[in-house]
Amino acid sequence: MKNTAAEEKQAKKIPKKNKNRKKRLGVLMGLVLGGLFCLVFLSQQSKLDAIYQEQAALSSEKAALEMEKERIEYMIEYAQSEEYILQYAREKLGFVRPDDVKFDLE
């Protein structure tokens, strides 16, 4: 009978050890998964920050290009006006209207 009581004690100790191991393993796995989650989150956050910076740079470039487009459209419109044609003819071609007085400074 002494062997039986000792064996029963030994049998009761084994499941406790397994339970403690399972708890430790569970906690360890939780910590590992939590650490991996943090690493992935930080990596994604840095990528998101880089995307926001690129978006801001592209937005400012777009605004500059839109201003350039407006300036060019104005220049095209002005170049097609009669005022510009007369100014160009006077400055580049030496055009003089009949009632104008031409001065040669050369």
Secondary structure, 3 states (H helix, E strand, C coil): CHHHHHHHHHHHHHHHHHHHHHHHHHHHHHHHHHHHHHHHHHHHHHHHHHHHHHHHHHHHHHHHHHHHHHHHHHHHHHHCCHHHHHHHHHHHHCCCCCCCCCCCCC
